[in-house]
Amino acid sequence: MVDQWFYPVVRFDGSHGVGHRDLLDRRGATVRKDWLAGDATLAQVLNAGRQEIMERWRDYRAAFLARERFKER
């Protein structure tokens, strides 16, 4: 949460037929796409994404704040 607003900062999906991770800006637009293992099922991609977010949410938040130039309070 930044200034009372929630922003999506990362998304894991398989919308292009291959699992990938999208890093997002404050508007929700993709700023970077990282392709994941091509043989992973959608369920595997989403489970791995969930685990990664649980472990690294602070890193994702810090990178988002730096990229979007928010002031940490």
N, C-alpha and C positions, 0 to 999 in steps of 0.2 A: 504494500500500500504506500502510495506517495501522495501527500496532500489530500488525504481522504479518498483517493481513487485507486482502484485496482487496475493493473495493466498486465495483459498477457505478455510474457517475455520469451517463452519458448513453446514450441508445439512439435509433437511427434505424430507422424501419420504416414499413410501409404497411398496418398491420393494420386500419385503418379505411377502407381504400380510397383514401386520400390519404397521400402521404409526410409524415412528421412527425418531430420530434425531441422526446424526452421527457427532461427533467432529473429525476434520481432522488434520493431520500433514502437513508439508509443501509440501510433495509429493502427498497429496490428499488421503492418506491412513487413514482408520478409527482408531482412538485411543480410542474411547468410543462410545458405542451405547446405547441410551436411548429409550426404547419402550414407545409409547404413548397409549392412550386409544384404546383398541382393536375394539371398535364399531365405531370409527371415519371413515368417508369416506376419500378418497384421497384428495378431494377438501378441506375438513375441516382441514386435516393435513397440507396441503400446505398454507392455509389461516392463520392458527394458527402460523405456522413457519414464515411466512412473517411478521406477527404482532410482534412476539417475536424478530426477528432480528431487526426490526425497533426500538424496545424499548431497546434492550440489546446489540446492536452491539459493544458498547465500552467494555462491559464485555467480550464478545467473543474475541475481538481483544486483550485485555490485557491477557487473559488466553492463547491465541495462542502464543503471544510474549514470555510469561514466559515459556511455554512448549517447544517452539522451540529455546529458548535462543538467540533471536535476541536482539540486542542493540537498544533501542529506541533513536531516534535522535531528 
